[in-house]
Amino acid sequence: MSFSGKTVLITGAGKGIGRETARLLASRGARVVALSRTKSDLDSLAREIGCKNIIVDLANAAEARRAAISGLPADYLVNCAGINILEPFVDVTTEAFDHVYAVNIRAAMVVSQEYARSCIKLGVGGSIVNVSSLSSIIGFEDHASYCASKGAMDAMSRVMTNELGRHNIRVNCINPIVTMTELALRAWSNPEKSDQVLKRIPINRFAETIDIAEVIAFLLSDVSVMMNGLAIPLDGGFLVR
């Protein structure tokens, strides 16, 4: 799958899955437009792959919209930005809930709106991959805000598929199991917690960022032209046990 001559807009490109995806697509010829909050992350990514950097606090809807517009036009979009605030359900604060929602789902909506508007105006098709989570269907302990935001991501993506398909813009979700990012390490560093999940995964490991990036590349590409409106578990078999 070559992405030569193509531009990919990636939110959350500074770390984790987003960064791995940026590196992979750049290695296959893509021009990457990287959106992230931390300048040092973007600077190091630019040294590595020569991407265009846009520093943005995606929790701010107006900033997210301005950043998206400045990164367009693009052939593809990956909504990968995400945060988690671990709290037992009875202790979830409205501030934490709203902040997780702002980054995980509202920013994806805003950026996707501007991407879709750009494609429609130019009369071109496109492909969006929304990075959701297995947390959209599994109620992991202390993940109330995160699970809620990822359930919303899956639901919003179905509407996007329905409405944007008529403009030849495909939309798919991926729903990874725990993936070894900095965010995941904070949430799953306790063996008492992580071992309960690992023992349900037949391949007996969590995902690595490259495992997820490869699937994102596939879903963006024309090779997957008939895959549309899906929420795809990337779970090593977790759901069968």
N, C-alpha and C positions, 0 to 999 in steps of 0.2 A: 504494500500500500504506500504509494508515493504521495506526498503532499507538496510536491514542488510547485511553486507559483501560487500557493494557497496561503491565506491569512487566517489564523485561529486566535480568537479572543478567549482568554482563560482567566476566570476570577479565582482568587485564592492561589495564585501561581507561585507565591513565595515559598511555600512549604508543602510537605506531604504529597498527596496524590496530585494536586495541581502542579507542583514543581516537577514531579516525575513525568507527568503528561507533557508539560512544556518541553522538557529535555527530549522525550521520545519523538514528539512531532517535529521538533527542530532537526533532529537527526535524520528525519525522512523528508526534509526539504521545506518545511513550513516556516513562514514568517510568524512569529509569536508576538502577540500583544498581551503583556502580563499585567494583571491588576492585583494589587495587594496593598496592605496597610503599612508594611515595614520596609523602609527604604533600603536597609542593609541586605535584606533578603533579595530584593529586586536587583540591587547593584551586583550582587554575586551571581545571580542568574544571568544578568546581561553579559557579564564577563565570560560566562560559560557558553551561552548560546546566541548572544547578539540580539536579544529581544528588545522590543519597545516597551518601556516601563511606564505605568501609570499608578502613582501612589494615591490611594483612596481609602477612606473609612466607609466601607460598604454598609455599616449600620446607619449611616446618614443617607436617606433616600435621594435627596437633591444631589449630594456628591456622587452617589452611585450612578445617577442618570447622566451627569456631566461627564464622568469618566467613561461610561459606555459610549456616549456620542463621540468623544475624542478618540476612541479606539476603532471606530468604524470608518469605512466598510470592512467587513470580514466575511470570509466564506463559511466559517464554522464558529460555534460558540460552545464553550464548556463552562457550566456553572458549578464550580468546585469549592467556593468559599464556604467555610462552615466553622462554627464554634460550639462548644458544649460547656454548660455550667452544671456541675454535679450537685444535686440536692435531693434529699428524700421528698416524696410528693407533698407531704404535709408541711414541708418547710420551703417549698418553692415560692420565691418572691415574684411579685408582678414585674419588678424591674429586670430580674434575670430572665423571666419568661419573654418579656418584650424584646430584650436585647438579642436573645437567641433567635427569635422569630425575625427580627430585623435583618440579621446577617444571613441566616440560613434560607429564608424563603422570600422575604420582601425584596432583598437585593437581587435575587434570581429573577423575580418578576420584572423588576425595573430594567435590568440589563437585557433580559429577553425581549421586552417590549421594544427597546431601541434597536436591537439587532433585527427583529422581525420587520419593523418599520423600514429600516434601511434596505433589507432584501426586497420587500414589496415595492418600494420606491424605484429600485434599480431593475426590477423585473427579473430577479434571479431567485433560484431556490437556495436551500441551505440545510443545515443539520445542527441540531442542538442536543447535547448530552447533559442532563441534569444529574449531578452526583447526589443521590439520596443515600439510603442506608437500610440495612436489615432492621434497624430500629423503627422503621415505618410500620412494621408488622409484629415486632417482638417487643414486649414491654420490659426492657432491661431496667434493673434496679437503679435508682437515682438519676434516670435519664428522662424524666417527664417532659421537660421543655424540649429536649433534643428529639425525642420520639415524636412529639406533637408536630414539630417543625418538619420532620422528614415524612410523616404521613401527609402533611399539607403539600410537600413537594411532589409526591406521587399523584395526588389528586389534581393539583394545578397542571401537571404535565399532561394528564389525560385531556383536559380542556384545551391546552395548547396544541396537542396533536389534532384534535377535532377541528379547531379553527384555522390553524396555520397550514394544515395539509393541503388545503385548496390553493395555497400559494407555493406549493412544492417545497415546503419547509418541514422536515421530519423532526420529531422530538422523541427521545427515549430517556428513560431513567436507568441508572444502575444502582443496585442496592447491596453494597459490600457488607460482609461480616467485618469484624474488627480488623483494621488494617494498620500495620505498624508505622504509625506517624507519631509526632510529638504529642498530638492531641490524644491519641489512643493510649500511649504509654502512661499518661497521667490518669486515665480512666481505668486502665486494666493492668496496673503494675502489681496489684495484690494477687498472689497465686491462688488464694482461697476463692477469689472471684473469677479469675481468668480460667482456672482449671475446670470450673463447672461448664464453661462454654467449650473449651478445647475438647473435652471428652465427648461432646456431641458432634464434632467435626470429623468425618471419616478419614480425611487426609491428615488429621492430627496437627494442624498448624493454622495460625492466622494468616491473613493475606499480606503480601508485600506490596508496596506502592506500584512496582512495575507490573504486577499481576492485573491491577486495575487499569493502569494506563494503557496497556495493550488492548483491553476491551473497549476503552473509550475511543482509541484510534480506529478500531474496526467499525464502531457504530457511526463515527463521523463520516467514514469513507463511503464511496459508491458501491463497494462490495456488499454492504448491508442495506441496499436500497429498499428492500421489502420489509425491513424491520422498522416498525413505527408504532409509537404508542405503548411501548413495553416498559415494564418495571422488572428488571432482570436481577434476581438474586445472584451474587457472586460470593458464595458462602461455603465452598468446599464440601457441600453435602449436608450442612447443618440442619436444613429443614426436613430432611428425610428421616431423621431419628427422633 
